[in-house]
Amino acid sequence: MNMADVAIALDREKRIQSFEWMDMAAKSSCAHIWSSFLHQPFSVLFPQADFSRNQGELSRNGELYDFLRWDSGNGMVYYLKKHTDVNFLYQSALERVTDGVQIYDKDACLVYLNENSRKISDIPDGLSVRGKHLLDMYDLDESISTVLTCLRTAAPVLNRFDTFKTTTGSGVASVNTAYPIFQNKELAGVVVFEQNLEVIQAQIAWLEKIRAALTDQEEKLPPARFSGYTFNNIIGTSQKIADAINLAKRVAAQNSSVLLVGETGTGKEVFAQSIHRFSLRKDKKFVAINCAAIPDTLIEGVFFGTQKGAFTGSTNSVGLLEEADGGTLFLDELNSMSLSMQSKLLRVIQEGTFRRIGGSQDKKTDIRFISSCNEPPAQLLKNNVLRKDLYYRLSTVTIDLPPLREHPEDIPLLAEDYISAKAYKYAKSIESIGSDVIALFSRYSWPGNVRELHNVLDFALNVVDGPVIGVAHLPRYLQDTQKPQMLSAGEHQEESWLHQDLQYTIDAYESQVLRAVLEYYGGNITRAADSLGLRRQSLQYRMKKYGIIQ
């Protein structure tokens, strides 16, 4: 968790010089407005700023921010974090409790009650009872009241059976448990948990569901340790998948390099690990590196390792080429590697030797290379993204992995297998996927491929409340794909956005744009972010917000 949402740098005249956002959610909601205050006095953004204080609270448009101020010779920096309404969080949490919950102060005046407590006591929704004394709310015997006994004895009262009437005349029968609340060793109040027959029956029904689910899953627990993928983990019976598996098995026993070509989410690492575990190198290491995830300034050290003294702070560090010696090195998203680094890697492949950064001795290496690209190699070569000589070295055998939209007949099997493998994590008896869901899955284009399918099923497993996964249990963006398309101009149908709030419409449109751009760039986040004029981290935040998995 970030200690601050944003750091605001001020010059000596207390004018805003820059914003450094540490929290992407805060940036998304504030940056476009706050940036208009650059080079203006800080007091314009926060009119009540008191520069004599080093910490405290600042207010803007009714929202509070906790701040710390750090002074320097050139100005000062304010570190701001949006103030959390703790009471709201506490109350929201208590509304989730299935029992009735009431909190009284030391004088037996009501401080809080949740919705379930209102139902148990038959208190109308519009009736304000906060601050009322217990005896003004209920017709009961003081000597046997759970709350009053707890306050009188300053000790817990467990599972006391109470029968009483509310001031409206409703009869209440409940089992109550009360606990005293102390502050600085002084009695401050009491919290009481109520259960009536309806609450208990609902809890019994829920516990029975959990018991049935646990019994059903008892024999389906996964192995204690996942040791990696094999060809058995590749699910599908379509001709395209079968052809890819057969080719991979034929070349696995050889020592030739393999290039896997497929969109993001088509299972390139599953194939890479399967080839390794089907090869003569299966007892040696399989080392994977996502070339897109390592900055250019670090990638050379990651591959070659470093020698102590090569630069300030450097240590003797083993690189991937040493770590994978005798085994397999998987270069995921090879097309994201810089041309300079591609040139250095080519020399290693040709010579079979390398040297640590700062080192003076060559080291031999015996590695089988498996690589992957998420765009067609011909296009990468044409655009000068991939070196031809490196491509020819690493593509002795090229295996094309089809996108999910090209083998939709495998979707039911993929979905059933994933649910079977993951259902043990949830205390639910899930028996099947609805036919309407399978039909929707078959029509959808799946820009995120199998990885997106898994993400959708993870969402469904979290929210499904019965034995069958239905369309209502899918993410909203997927549900929206089966809504009727708007009629063309001139036909009389109201625009769907007329019945949605503005934020929903904006979010839906932004989600569609991001998916289209990511699909166009084959899931390459860096290139998609550049084309949208966003920072990579900002795009990743939006992808997480809209459930876009790459």
Steps between C-alpha positions, in 0.01 A plus 500: 500500500631847409579728793379791284274539198695793355805715568463870408820699459487876567761765425611768746197714409276203586398451137430146380788363292402136451274212599649154558219246524562186705143367489353432154139514622559845648673609182212378285244699698700819573796549265306641203357776725795565729746533210326826408640649823866459394704816565216650704516566876436194716227698678295499179482120513459490879364841613528418873865392488691604813871512421594515867405133548712203392215249516125488535199510270417692183153535352392533137141484372388326818771232483765476770868419444755413767832673426865502596719790391873480432697823458810539286720786398315535168148480636291228657321173420152408623423127528123453488282197565122511471340473842307179554163522674569228757152515650346440159724196451409362842128546439520347152678198646238455774223507240654180357456313830205258481418547870320805625761738644428783749752724676410698814700754698558464875162667571315238288428750221510359147806592295450267202287214369533316171226416250458144628437633851226726364335196339521290817348778712255608228627861510379695190774613261407867522488509881808657659589326826861609542554653844186342649525321833453124491187518719348762270530255213394173662249390762715264706605400850813691604619213718526254210597738219814373329629853434428636846643191670820535297529869593423428865750213539761621246522136388385308190147355491493199268199355315226640723145428383289818494131550431375860495296755309603805306333834573290440184361184659687242292600185687865398475659168596877483462822356637740782591870519582653822636861605557618800702718757322782661698700814425803570719373233740171689542167351387398693187207299371377164381452317170222242473448233232142384440375182338135412441359187340521646149869592540587158643315314223682703234835423665415128522411496129827675413706265718330202337598636158861533616494149651368354174761689297785386726380140479479527121852646473668267749642276229578780256781673685795592276846349541704657777747655256470612139808379313437668166296453184507196271314418179223355720422856611422611144123470468331470162402254231473735201718433198706818546588417860568136413736607218691735734536229770614237250766729352620601848534136606696411185758774553516477880755216501729694263736777603380752243371842592124554497303819434143510632280754321165596645297783648520580869317239705522212251715286731854557373663431837293183544639376166854609589499313833339196337771485234769524768346221710468279191866553408831344601563811714197438723718437807673837455363847567225672305559876532247751365543872445234748383704730280234772518516515880872586534613859432774542237734637766481176700449226244869451417587437864202265533623288210877509546534552876737749661848494650571680826654840433353537151312807620410663830313254716542204264544148640585159364166408348405197293309585182239299314757356259684337789182400680360321194824324406420145390128576492255720314469879487158630399504852352140615530399798281833500320376783278503733805879469534705793370699452179821567692428218743392273215844552347676400824277194540575395142872488577436270797299264281768498228806471725355302791687731739429819693663725755352653815472878507829619644648149472824405323438132427278340240256237621364215289131428490288216364142620470199410293308814404123512476362842406160656448356792304150643534502643147567336159878476445469629143348822631766532771779458245339751264471755779861442609387392847669160474849437359495264203816316605366440852164392360662238278703369795201469731235379255637163387148375573208743514176394670190711445260506795145586387299773674194374686260651246642259237415186704181587692405132507760459777338761727260265688785258576734783604235650728403170664863404558583835660196496727580143605856605584402815692172408667682357803579858606132583549249350744244453222362197315529613137353241266499658156521804274171621354438440130436874454848569640662252260310659211620847606858371537485354148389833348751718686830584326727448809772761434676376816463136387519215753640731768194724469271194514668394825459850640128499415457160667686623811249786520208257463636265768513792743141613449302187407256404775353179359601181319489652148707791362266731309540817295419707811821368659725635222681838496275782383702571182435142387130516586475816293619317188169316475286813521328591169699734279359851450293547187636707214416867462136560411368199691312565821695357790621697798875515549604263781714768661192711567421260783850478650681739730780699338786325680375159390486614136849653518645188665335270246638702208849524652500124560411435134773735375767341721403148391509598132842668528650213700364251248649705214845494663476132589482569872825702508429738789791734430405561135130530586577755772716705260225508239246617760732763644505327838772383734535122518397501869190708421390254232562208737281670763217541248538138387461385859201733548316350201609140552716493187752217547807463280 
